Amino acid sequence: MNVLAITSKWRFDEYPFILLNLAFSLQAAYAAPLILLAQTRQADRDKAHSEADAQHREDLARASMERQALAAEQTAALVEMMNQNTRLTELTNELSKRIEALTAEMHARVLQTPR
């Protein structure tokens, strides 16, 4: 209304619009520090999230290494148990053959003795 001069009797803010400029300057004066404060807080939150993510990645890496070490230990234990099982199976086989041989020898002697 002021620019178009609809009311020709009274103009509250003439052409250089000093009052409007003052209003925008006032708004910028209180908005700028609030925006900077919000940016600073957001940067702090981002930094905290970044540090938490880095810590989480380190924890995951450490847990993964521990699981790998445990898997290696368990694999070594399983290999050792399989080797022991193989040795025991071979020993059982050898003893079974000896028992079979002794049984055959005893059977032959029993059949040879006169009654």
BALOBA-1460 file (C-alpha; in Angstrom, 3 decimals):
// residues 115
<rec num="1" residu="m" x="0.000" y="0.000" z="0.000"/>
<rec num="2" residu="n" x="2.821" y="2.382" z="0.846"/>
<rec num="3" residu="v" x="4.583" y="1.787" z="-2.503"/>
<rec num="4" residu="l" x="1.454" y="2.146" z="-4.598"/>
<rec num="5" residu="a" x="0.393" y="5.197" z="-2.609"/>
<rec num="6" residu="i" x="-3.155" y="4.011" z="-2.242"/>
<rec num="7" residu="t" x="-3.582" y="6.355" z="0.635"/>
<rec num="8" residu="s" x="-2.107" y="9.595" z="-0.617"/>
<rec num="9" residu="k" x="-2.633" y="11.491" z="2.620"/>
<rec num="10" residu="w" x="-0.319" y="9.553" z="4.844"/>
<rec num="11" residu="r" x="2.746" y="7.458" z="4.050"/>
<rec num="12" residu="f" x="4.332" y="5.753" z="7.012"/>
<rec num="13" residu="d" x="7.560" y="4.664" z="5.262"/>
<rec num="14" residu="e" x="8.804" y="6.693" z="2.316"/>
<rec num="15" residu="y" x="10.894" y="5.347" z="-0.604"/>
<rec num="16" residu="p" x="14.236" y="4.383" z="0.984"/>
<rec num="17" residu="f" x="12.066" y="2.196" z="3.296"/>
<rec num="18" residu="i" x="14.098" y="2.916" z="6.403"/>
<rec num="19" residu="l" x="11.535" y="1.363" z="8.741"/>
<rec num="20" residu="l" x="11.406" y="-1.840" z="6.676"/>
<rec num="21" residu="n" x="15.209" y="-1.952" z="6.537"/>
<rec num="22" residu="l" x="15.315" y="-1.497" z="10.315"/>
<rec num="23" residu="a" x="12.850" y="-4.347" z="10.823"/>
<rec num="24" residu="f" x="14.879" y="-6.721" z="8.629"/>
<rec num="25" residu="s" x="18.111" y="-5.670" z="10.351"/>
<rec num="26" residu="l" x="16.553" y="-6.341" z="13.751"/>
<rec num="27" residu="q" x="15.378" y="-9.766" z="12.608"/>
<rec num="28" residu="a" x="18.861" y="-10.573" z="11.224"/>
<rec num="29" residu="a" x="20.483" y="-9.347" z="14.445"/>
<rec num="30" residu="y" x="18.680" y="-11.889" z="16.614"/>
<rec num="31" residu="a" x="18.465" y="-14.681" z="13.993"/>
<rec num="32" residu="a" x="22.165" y="-14.850" z="13.093"/>
<rec num="33" residu="p" x="23.424" y="-15.804" z="16.584"/>
<rec num="34" residu="l" x="20.642" y="-18.381" z="16.913"/>
<rec num="35" residu="i" x="21.595" y="-19.921" z="13.578"/>
<rec num="36" residu="l" x="25.284" y="-19.997" z="14.541"/>
<rec num="37" residu="l" x="24.417" y="-21.562" z="17.901"/>
<rec num="38" residu="a" x="22.295" y="-24.207" z="16.192"/>
<rec num="39" residu="q" x="25.117" y="-24.975" z="13.751"/>
<rec num="40" residu="t" x="27.599" y="-25.301" z="16.608"/>
<rec num="41" residu="r" x="25.300" y="-27.664" z="18.474"/>
<rec num="42" residu="q" x="24.727" y="-29.719" z="15.329"/>
<rec num="43" residu="a" x="28.481" y="-29.910" z="14.777"/>
<rec num="44" residu="d" x="28.920" y="-31.125" z="18.368"/>
<rec num="45" residu="r" x="26.205" y="-33.750" z="17.866"/>
<rec num="46" residu="d" x="27.800" y="-34.856" z="14.589"/>
<rec num="47" residu="k" x="31.192" y="-35.148" z="16.292"/>
<rec num="48" residu="a" x="29.697" y="-37.214" z="19.141"/>
<rec num="49" residu="h" x="27.950" y="-39.494" z="16.639"/>
<rec num="50" residu="s" x="31.161" y="-39.838" z="14.648"/>
<rec num="51" residu="e" x="33.137" y="-40.789" z="17.754"/>
<rec num="52" residu="a" x="30.435" y="-43.264" z="18.810"/>
<rec num="53" residu="d" x="30.461" y="-44.812" z="15.326"/>
<rec num="54" residu="a" x="34.252" y="-45.103" z="15.400"/>
<rec num="55" residu="q" x="34.123" y="-46.755" z="18.834"/>
<rec num="56" residu="h" x="31.418" y="-49.123" z="17.610"/>
<rec num="57" residu="r" x="33.523" y="-50.078" z="14.570"/>
<rec num="58" residu="e" x="36.527" y="-50.707" z="16.837"/>
<rec num="59" residu="d" x="34.397" y="-52.885" z="19.127"/>
<rec num="60" residu="l" x="33.099" y="-54.852" z="16.136"/>
<rec num="61" residu="a" x="36.637" y="-55.344" z="14.818"/>
<rec num="62" residu="r" x="37.857" y="-56.499" z="18.238"/>
<rec num="63" residu="a" x="34.909" y="-58.903" z="18.611"/>
<rec num="64" residu="s" x="35.561" y="-60.257" z="15.115"/>
<rec num="65" residu="m" x="39.220" y="-60.862" z="15.924"/>
<rec num="66" residu="e" x="38.263" y="-62.609" z="19.169"/>
<rec num="67" residu="r" x="35.791" y="-64.836" z="17.279"/>
<rec num="68" residu="q" x="38.468" y="-65.667" z="14.700"/>
<rec num="69" residu="a" x="40.967" y="-66.532" z="17.423"/>
<rec num="70" residu="l" x="38.383" y="-68.701" z="19.193"/>
<rec num="71" residu="a" x="37.506" y="-70.425" z="15.903"/>
<rec num="72" residu="a" x="41.218" y="-71.106" z="15.265"/>
<rec num="73" residu="e" x="41.626" y="-72.570" z="18.762"/>
<rec num="74" residu="q" x="38.544" y="-74.747" z="18.359"/>
<rec num="75" residu="t" x="39.711" y="-75.909" z="14.939"/>
<rec num="76" residu="a" x="43.093" y="-76.857" z="16.371"/>
<rec num="77" residu="a" x="41.368" y="-78.729" z="19.207"/>
<rec num="78" residu="l" x="39.144" y="-80.585" z="16.725"/>
<rec num="79" residu="v" x="42.142" y="-81.546" z="14.593"/>
<rec num="80" residu="e" x="43.938" y="-82.843" z="17.689"/>
<rec num="81" residu="m" x="40.870" y="-84.848" z="18.743"/>
<rec num="82" residu="m" x="40.577" y="-86.310" z="15.243"/>
<rec num="83" residu="n" x="44.254" y="-87.316" z="15.363"/>
<rec num="84" residu="q" x="43.717" y="-88.938" z="18.762"/>
<rec num="85" residu="n" x="40.631" y="-90.716" z="17.417"/>
<rec num="86" residu="t" x="42.648" y="-91.983" z="14.455"/>
<rec num="87" residu="r" x="45.396" y="-93.277" z="16.759"/>
<rec num="88" residu="l" x="42.829" y="-94.950" z="19.018"/>
<rec num="89" residu="t" x="41.103" y="-96.547" z="16.022"/>
<rec num="90" residu="e" x="44.429" y="-97.874" z="14.746"/>
<rec num="91" residu="l" x="45.281" y="-99.199" z="18.218"/>
<rec num="92" residu="t" x="41.853" y="-100.838" z="18.501"/>
<rec num="93" residu="n" x="42.329" y="-102.408" z="15.076"/>
<rec num="94" residu="e" x="45.776" y="-103.705" z="16.034"/>
<rec num="95" residu="l" x="44.485" y="-105.122" z="19.323"/>
<rec num="96" residu="s" x="41.535" y="-106.744" z="17.553"/>
<rec num="97" residu="k" x="43.937" y="-108.443" z="15.128"/>
<rec num="98" residu="r" x="46.091" y="-109.666" z="18.048"/>
<rec num="99" residu="i" x="43.000" y="-110.975" z="19.857"/>
<rec num="100" residu="e" x="41.904" y="-112.724" z="16.665"/>
<rec num="101" residu="a" x="45.346" y="-114.272" z="16.265"/>
<rec num="102" residu="l" x="45.444" y="-115.403" z="19.917"/>
<rec num="103" residu="t" x="41.928" y="-116.808" z="19.638"/>
<rec num="104" residu="a" x="42.872" y="-118.733" z="16.514"/>
<rec num="105" residu="e" x="46.020" y="-120.056" z="18.229"/>
<rec num="106" residu="m" x="44.062" y="-121.136" z="21.322"/>
<rec num="107" residu="h" x="41.441" y="-122.770" z="19.164"/>
<rec num="108" residu="a" x="44.130" y="-124.707" z="17.286"/>
<rec num="109" residu="r" x="45.737" y="-125.887" z="20.539"/>
<rec num="110" residu="v" x="42.411" y="-126.943" z="21.987"/>
<rec num="111" residu="l" x="41.679" y="-129.002" z="18.891"/>
<rec num="112" residu="q" x="45.159" y="-130.616" z="19.005"/>
<rec num="113" residu="t" x="44.970" y="-131.880" z="22.587"/>
<rec num="114" residu="p" x="43.767" y="-135.493" z="22.899"/>
<rec num="115" residu="r" x="40.885" y="-136.235" z="25.157"/>
